[in-house]
Amino acid sequence: AIYNQIHGTFMEKSFFEDMTRVSQTRGHVHLQEQLLSDVLKTKVEISSVEMGRSMIRERLSLKRMLIPLDDMIHEYYPLLDLRKNRGWFGAGTVIIITTRDEDLQSIVDSVFRIDPMNANESLELLSWHAFREAKP
C-alpha cells in the first residue's frame, strides 16, 4: 500500500516481493541482478555476490531510489550491505523492509510493528485490492 502511494515520485525503483522464496528458487545473485536491472532499466548479469555488491556501489551510487524488500531476513542484508553502505544511496532514497526478523532493526531508521492478520482479515485485504469490495 505504501509503495502504491509513493512510487510515482521515484524515477528509480525496484520491488523485491517474497525475498525468501525468490532467493531459495533463484539464488542470492538474482536479487542483486533484479535491483541493478530495475534501476538501470537494462538486463544486468553478474557472476557472484561480491561482484553484485561492487556493481551496486559503482552504478547506483547517489541515485534516489525506492526499494521495498518484502520478507527480508538476516542473511540477505549482506547482499546489499545496507548496514555499512547506506551512503551509497542518494538523498531521499526510501528502503522499506517487511520482516519478522528482529535483528534487522539495527539497520533501519524507523520500526513500525504490525500484528499478524488472521485468515478473515487476510481474505478481506486481498478482496479489497483484487475486487474493490470486502468479500470476493
N, C-alpha and C positions, 0 to 999 in steps of 0.2 A: 504494500500500500504506500509506504514512504517512497519507494523507488518510483512508482507511478506518478506521485505528486511532484517530484523534483527532477526527474531525469531529463526533462526538456530544457533545463538550464545548463546542461553539460554537453559539450561537443564530444568529449572522450568518456566512454563508459564501457563497463564490462560487468555482466551479471553472472555470478557463479552460483548456480542452483544445485543444491544437494551435493556439496563437495565430497562427502564421504562416498557416496555411490559412484560418482564420476571418477574419483581417484582410484577406487577399487577396480573399476572396469577398464579405465583408460590410462591410469598411472599419473604420477605427480607432474611429469613433464607436460602432459596435456593441459593441466591447469595453467601453467606458465604460457604455453603456446596460445591458449584462449585469451588470456589477458593481453598479450602482445598483439595478436591478430585483431581483436576487437578494437583496441585503441588506435593501432596504426592503420586499420582498415585494409589490411592485406594479409595473405596467408603467411604465417611465420612457422618455420620448423626449427626445433632445437634438439640437441642430442643428449643433454644432461641437465640436471637441476642447477648445477653451478653455472653452466652456460646461460640458462634461463635467467638466473639472478643477475648476471652480468649484463645481459641484453635489457632487462627491465631497468637497471640503473642507468645504462647509457641512452636508451631510446625513449624512455618515458620520463626522464629527469625533468622536473619543474612543470610538467603538464598538470592542468587542473582536471581531475577525473572523478567519476562516481563509480565506486567499486563495492557492490553488495556481495558479501561472502556468506552464503547460506549453509548452515550446518558445518561450521568451521570447528575443527578440533585441534588440540595442542600440536599434533605432529605436522600440521600444514603450515603454521606460520613461518617456519624457516624457508618455505618456498618463495615467499615474498619478502622475507626479512623485515616484517613490519615493525618489530620492536627496535632494532638497531638502525634502520634506514628510513625513518619517517621523512627525513629531509629530502629523499629522492623525489617525492611527490610535490607538485606545485601548491601554492597557497590556494585555499578554497577546495582542495580535494576532500571528498567525503568517502570514508570507508565504513560501510555498515556491516557488522558481523552478527549473525544469529548463531547461537551456540548453547550447549548445555555444559560446556567445559569452563568451570570457574577459574582455571589457571590463566585463561586468556584475558582476564580483567586487567592484568598489569600492562597491556599494550594499548588500552583504549582510554579515551578522554571521559566518556560518559557511559554508564551502565543503566539500562532500563530492564527491570525484571518483569516478565510476563508469565503468569501462571499457565500451565498447560491446559488446553481445551479438552473437554470430554467429546465423545463421539457426536452428540447432538450439536454442540457448538461448532465443531469442525464442518459438519454437513451444512449447517446454516451459512457459515462463512463461504464455503465453496459455492453454495446455491446463489448467494448474493453476487459473487463475482461471475459465475457462469450464466446465470439465468435472470439476474437482476430482481430476484424475489427470494423470500425466506425459505421456501421449500422447492425442491426440483419438480 
